[in-house]
Amino acid sequence: MKNTAKNKNRTLIILATATAALLSGCYAVPVGPNGELVVVAPAPAYPAQGPAAAPAPAWPATLYARLYPVNEEANATGVLTGTVTNLQTGKGRFALNMHGETLVGEATRIGSQERRGVANAYGRNGTYMSCEYLMNTPYQGTGTCTLSNGARYSVHVGS
């Protein structure tokens, strides 16, 4: 009877150890709708006063942008969505899909102003977009964008 109890205990220990070993290699990795890795990190707040914000992480972070129509031309397309990949260098990549045309470009912070920036994107059919934005944190901000057809949008970047 003692051998049976020892065998059961040994079996339970082996199963628990194997289960722990198998589960220790599992990771949940957030991926955006475009298949790119989404880096989610706590957003440090910009200081109310002072020379500069806390240093940003050294890895790229993909942020989602939502563009809401503010004039009649923009109402024809409705709400648009895109991504901004912050390269943590004062520059980023900007991408947007509008009626099957992909507009791609870059976002750049303006001069020594860490919070203000411009973004421009261009599509193969000749459509282009120019934006100005103000970041509240390294991961959230607002701005305006104008398309080449005169459509204007209010932009929300981040979550």
C-alpha positions in Angstrom: 0.0 0.0 0.0 2.9 2.3 0.7 4.3 1.7 -2.8 1.0 2.7 -4.4 0.9 6.0 -2.4 4.6 6.7 -3.3 3.9 6.0 -7.0 0.8 8.3 -7.0 2.9 11.1 -5.4 5.7 10.6 -7.8 3.3 10.6 -10.7 1.7 13.8 -9.4 5.1 15.5 -9.0 6.2 14.5 -12.5 2.9 15.8 -14.0 3.1 19.1 -12.1 6.7 19.6 -13.1 6.0 18.8 -16.8 2.9 21.1 -16.8 4.9 23.9 -15.3 7.7 23.4 -17.8 5.3 23.4 -20.7 3.4 26.5 -19.6 6.5 28.5 -18.8 7.2 28.9 -22.5 3.9 30.5 -23.4 3.7 34.2 -24.1 0.9 36.4 -25.2 2.1 38.9 -27.9 -0.2 41.7 -29.0 -0.4 42.0 -32.8 -2.1 44.8 -34.6 -4.6 44.3 -37.5 -1.7 44.8 -40.0 0.3 42.0 -38.4 2.9 44.2 -36.8 4.0 43.7 -33.2 2.2 46.2 -30.9 4.4 47.5 -28.1 2.4 48.5 -25.1 4.2 50.3 -22.4 3.1 52.7 -19.6 2.9 56.2 -20.9 5.0 58.7 -18.9 3.3 62.1 -18.6 5.0 65.1 -20.1 6.0 67.5 -17.4 3.9 70.6 -16.9 7.1 72.7 -16.9 10.7 71.8 -17.4 13.2 71.2 -20.2 12.2 67.7 -21.4 10.0 64.6 -20.7 11.3 61.4 -19.2 13.3 59.4 -21.8 11.1 57.2 -24.1 11.8 53.5 -24.4 14.4 52.5 -27.0 12.1 50.3 -29.0 9.4 51.3 -31.7 5.8 51.6 -30.5 2.9 51.3 -32.9 0.0 53.6 -32.2 -3.4 53.6 -33.8 -4.8 56.8 -35.4 -8.5 57.6 -35.9 -9.4 60.4 -38.3 -12.9 61.9 -37.9 -14.4 64.1 -40.7 -14.8 67.8 -40.0 -16.0 69.1 -43.4 -18.3 68.0 -46.2 -15.4 66.6 -48.3 -14.3 64.4 -45.5 -17.9 63.2 -44.8 -17.8 61.4 -48.1 -15.1 59.1 -46.8 -16.2 58.8 -43.2 -14.0 57.9 -40.3 -10.5 56.6 -41.4 -8.0 54.6 -39.4 -4.2 54.3 -39.7 -1.1 53.6 -37.7 1.9 55.6 -36.6 5.0 53.6 -35.6 7.0 55.8 -33.2 10.7 54.9 -33.8 11.7 56.7 -30.6 14.1 59.0 -32.5 11.7 61.9 -33.1 10.5 60.3 -36.3 7.9 57.7 -37.2 6.2 55.8 -40.0 2.6 56.8 -40.9 0.2 54.5 -42.9 -3.4 54.9 -43.8 -5.8 53.1 -46.1 -8.5 55.1 -47.9 -10.8 53.4 -50.4 -8.2 50.8 -51.2 -5.4 53.3 -51.7 -2.6 53.0 -49.1 -1.0 56.2 -48.1 2.4 55.9 -46.4 4.8 58.5 -45.1 6.5 59.8 -42.1 5.8 61.7 -38.9 8.5 64.1 -37.5 8.7 66.1 -34.3 9.2 69.8 -34.9 12.6 71.2 -33.7 13.1 71.0 -30.0 9.4 70.8 -29.4 9.0 67.1 -28.3 5.2 67.4 -28.3 4.5 69.0 -31.7 5.0 67.4 -35.0 4.0 67.0 -38.7 3.1 63.9 -40.7 2.8 63.5 -44.4 1.6 60.5 -46.4 1.3 59.8 -50.2 -0.5 57.1 -52.2 0.2 55.5 -55.6 -2.9 57.2 -57.1 -1.5 60.6 -56.2 -3.6 61.2 -53.0 -1.6 62.9 -50.3 -2.3 64.0 -46.7 -0.6 66.6 -44.5 -1.1 66.5 -40.7 -0.1 68.6 -37.7 -0.3 67.1 -34.2 0.4 67.6 -30.5 1.2 64.7 -28.3 -0.1 64.7 -24.7 2.2 61.8 -23.8 4.6 59.8 -26.0 1.7 57.4 -26.7 -1.4 59.7 -27.1 -2.2 63.0 -28.9 -4.5 64.9 -31.2 -4.2 66.9 -34.4 -5.6 67.8 -37.8 -5.1 66.3 -41.3 -5.9 67.6 -44.7 -6.2 65.5 -47.8 -5.3 66.6 -51.3 -9.0 66.8 -52.2 -9.6 69.3 -49.4 -11.1 66.9 -46.9 -10.2 67.8 -43.3 -10.1 65.4 -40.3 -9.6 65.7 -36.6 -7.1 63.1 -35.5 -6.8 61.1 -32.3 -3.5 59.2 -31.9 -3.1 56.4 -29.3 -5.6 54.7 -27.1 
